[in-house]
């Protein structure tokens, strides 16, 4: 295990703990022993592989934990990343662990969820859904995913750490294609794109539509989607990271700072429209 500087982040290589634990957890899930399943998951997540097989996994541990530490150093070197790291609730812990090959086949991505996730209310809920809850968090992450993915997951961890994580579905249109995403992914994407703009690196248009675009093209996309604008206003009004981003960073891309410009584009393109309200239905203070 390795602590990252003085932040509440522990890097823990536990791949083989996971491989041993998961079959038992799946059986517990089938038997609807949900509390026991969660306890097993928590123990595996917070236990290092150094304890196994007379320390035979030490080289793997060193490689993974050094790579993640260096990825976190890259995040820390960026003022936007440093702000996110500094706002994670210090009364909680973020655990960064490797993602198994089986999980990567399900989703070739990083994931973040609470360590002590809410127990399923539906007895038939599929195994592995752990997105509800708050407090300590688990980021399943491989270093090849890069610091741009890690900062996105750290925004999720920040939101969980302050009991703010709460998804609302928003609908949008890209050219003639209709789609949807949730507000948590939307917010994490906006923060990670400000991070990328600060580093003067290519910008991805959207969490769902992952094509590289110039700032003005992305702003046109945002201004053309009412619920995205309303979500920006919601976070700008209630989320301190959004307000700090608006006030602190002279990055080229910064939709929180430039919200009035985005809404003006919307009103210009929709002469009969009125100024937009914030997206309703959730409290995030």
Buried (B, 14 or more C-beta within 10 A) or exposed (E): BBEBEEBBBBBBBBBBBBBEBBEBBEEBBEEEBBEBBBBBBBEBBBBBBBEBEEEEBEEBBEEBBEBBBEBBEBBBEBBBBEBBBEBBBEEBBBBBBBBBEEBBEEEEBBBBBBBBBBEBEEEEEEBBEBBBBBBBBBBBBBBEBBBBBBBBBBBBBBBBBBBBBBBBEBEBBBEEEEEEBBBBBBBBBBBBBBBBBBBEBEBBBBBBBEEEBEBEEBBBBBBBBBBBBBBBBBBBBBBBBBBBBBEBBEBBBBBBBBBEEBBEBBBEEEEEEEEBEBBEEEEBE
